[in-house]
Amino acid sequence: MVSDRPATSPHSASNPGDLGANRPMLSPLQVWDLTVAYQRTPVLWDVAFQVEPASLVAVVGPNGAGKSTLLRAILNLIPRTSGKIQIFGDEFSAQRRRVGYVPQRESVDWDFPVSVLDVVTMGLYREIGWLWPVRKQHRARAMEALNQVGIADLAHRQISHLSGGQQQRTFLARALAQNADLYLMDEPLAAVDAATELAIIQQLRAMKQQGKTCVVIHHDLQTVPEYFDSVLLLNMRVVASGPVAEVFTPENLQKTYGGRLTLLDEVSSAMRRQEKLL
């Protein structure tokens, strides 16, 4: 589940760090009053929400809504103008080992001369150390992650020879090798074939069963009710957030996307079909 506002404000807590990383039911991700601006132009404005443990959360909004910016701000990859972010009750710097990240495919130079196994092993470099050799146990973990996403047979293929779906599975395997508790994923289902989409969703559901939380930027509105527990509707500000059944409504989508009525009609039809199956 994702809710509009964290249950407690960081300003009202005597010491947010006292929450403890292992406290039961501690929110994997809490955001308070987050504003991010580029050259004094706000991209995110007063964003606040929290995510429940062991859940699949979709981040949904139009192009330019600030979805990727939100993930980068959570990861401390870009500065924030104001606001507070906590991962399992602490700053990201203290909990970075518990966070896995799947970036957009377009952000990577796929012509770089490395193998699929090399890319997955890169997810372990924080554990291995940049100046230390990759050991047998690290390669074994990387191979296990590749096996989980169904491309272990491609381990020694150059990444330049992968299809789009294989590239996305490689990214997911790299994140899985980290064995994180919170995963942030930037459109992992974009432009992949049906088999890859199914494989990724099955893996996300397996991760949820293991108690892990996935926050996923998702572009296909029609599959949100089928794939996710909760949704964050974002258009520079949080329009609505919470369980899909409660907040993923035509009214909230209208507020998020404006006048794209054809798209909204298609989503409404998909939601009605989903309700009939329940």
N, C-alpha and C positions, 0 to 999 in steps of 0.2 A: 504494500500500500504506500501511496505517497499523499501527504497532506499539505494544505496551503502554507501553514506556518509551523515551525518547530514548536514542540510542546512547551519548551522553556527558552527564554532569551538568553544569549550568552552574557548579557549585561545584568540579568537577574540572578544568574548562578554565581555562587561564591567562588567556585573554581571549576571551570568546565573540565579540566584535566582529571578531576577527582572521579569523574564518571567511570573511568577505567575501560580499557580496551576489551576486557572479557566479561563485562557485566551482561547478564542475560537480557535479551530484547533491546539492547542499546542500538539506536538508529545507526545504520552504516554511513548515512550521509545526512547532514543537516546544513541548511543554508539560510542565513538571515540577512535581509536587507542588502542584497548583492547588487552593486552597480558597476558596470564596466563600460569604459568609453574609449574610443579611438579618436585622437586629436580633438578632444572635448565634445565629441558627438557620442551620446549614449548608445550603446548596442544592447546592453541589458540594464533594466531599471528596477530597483527595489524588489529583486527576486527573492522569494522566501518559500521554502518547502522542506519537508523531511521525508525520508524513505524508510520503509519498514524492512526488517531483516528477511532474508529468504524470499525475495519477491522479484518479479520481472516487471520493470517499469519502462514504459515507452515515453520518449520525449518527442512531442509532435508540434509542428508549426510550419508556417510558410517559409519559403526561401528568404534568407535575410533576417529571420526572427531571432537569431542569436543562439541557436541550439549548439553548434560546434564551439562557439565562444564560451558557453556555459561549461562544457566539459573541460576546455583548456583552463578556465579560471579555477575550477575545482582542483586541477592538477598543478596549479601554480605555474603554468606555462606562460601566462600573460598577467600583467598587473591588474588589480581591481581598484576602482576608485574608492569604494567603500564596501562594507559588509563583512560578514564572518562566515567561515566555512569550517565544519568539523567532520572528521572521518572517525567513526567509532569513538566519539567524544573527545577527540584531540586534533591538533593541527595536522595537516597533510604530511609535513616533514617528519612527524613522529610515527606516522602510520603508512608511509609510502609502500612498505613491503606487503601491505594488505590490499593494495590497489592494483588492478590490471587494466590495461588500456588497449583498445583496438581502434587505431586511427582509420581515417578514410583511405581507401586504396590509392586515390589520386595524390596523396601526400608522400608517396614513396617512389624512388627511382628504381623501377623494375628492371632496368638494364644493368644495374650494378652486378658485378660478377660474383655472386654467392649462391649457394645451394639452398634448397628449402630447409634442410636440417640446420644450416648456419643461421638462417633467419630465426627459427624457433629457439635455438640456443641463445640468441641475443637477448631473449627475455629473461635469461638467468644471469646476465652479466653483473647485475647488482649484487647477486649472491656469490658469484665466482670471483669477482674483482677484475678490473680492466687489464691488469698486468699479469694475471695468473692464467695458466693453461686450462682449457676446457677438458675436464676429466671424463672418464668412462661413465660415471654415474649421472653426469649432466647430460651426456648424449642419450643415455637410456631414458631419462625423463623427457627429453625432447621427442624421442621416438614414440614414447607412450602417448604424448599429447597429439602427435601426428596420427597415431592409430585411433585415438578418440574421435578425430574429425574425418577419418576415412581416407587419408592420403599418405599412409606410411610408405607405400610403394613409390612415392615421388620424392623421398627424402634426399636423394642425391641429384635431383634435377635442378638445373639452373632456373632461377626465378623468372628470368626473361622468357622462358618457354612455358609458362603457366597460363591457363585460361583465367578469366576473371573470377570464376567460382573457386578455382584452385588457389588463387591469390588470397581470396577472402578466408578460405579455410586455413591457409598458412598463418595469417594474422591471428585467427582465433586460437590456433594451436600454440602460438607464441605466448598468448595471454594465459592459456590453460597451464602451460609449463610453469608459470609463476606461482600457481596454487594460491591465488589471492582470495580474499573474502568479498571484495566489492569490485565489480567490473564495469568500466565505462566504455561504451562502444558507439562509434560514430558511423552510423548507417552500415552495419555489417551485412544487411540484406539487400543493399542497393545493387541493381544490375547483375544479379546472380541468376543462374538457372534454377528451375524448380527443384531439382534434386539437391542442390546445394542449400537452398532455402530451407527445405525440410530437414536436412542434416544439421544445420545450424540451430534451428528451433528445437530439435530434439536434444541437442547438446545443452542449450540454455535451460530447458526443463530439467535435465539431469543435474545441472549445476544448482538449480533451485532446490531440488530434493536433497542436495548435499549441504543446504543451509547458506548458499551463496546468493548474493544480490547482484542483479544486472540492470544497469541503467542504459537504455538503448535508444539512440536517435533513430527514428523510424519514419519512412516516407509513405508507406502504403496504408492509408487510413482504413481501408476495407478489412485488413487483417488484424487491426489492433484488438478488437474484442476476442478474437480467437487466440492470439499469441500472448497477450499481456494481462497481468493482474491489475495494474494501475497505470495511470497516464498523467503526464504533465503537459498541459496545453500552454504553449509559449508563443508569444509574439512581442518580443522585447520585455514584456512583463508577463507574469503568470496570469493567464486567463482563468484557469481552473486546474485543480489537481485532486486526485483521489482515486478510489476504485473505478475501474472502467465502467461498471454497470451504473455508477452514480453520476459521473462527470462527463463521460464521452457521449454527449447528447448533441442533437442537431443545433440546439440553441447555443451551446458553448462552442461548437465548431464554427457557427456563423460569426461569433465574436472573434474567433481566432483567425479565420480565413477571409472574412469579409463577404463579398458578394459572389463567391464562386459557387453558384447554386447547383450547377450540374454535378460538380464533385460532391457537394453535400448530399444531394439526392441519392447518389450512388452509395455513399456511406450509410445513409439512413436505411436503404434497402438491405444492405449487408447486415446491419444491426438487427433488423427485423428477422432476417433469415436465421441469425445466430440465436435469437431468443426462442425461436420455434424448436431449435435443437436441444435447448436446455430443459 
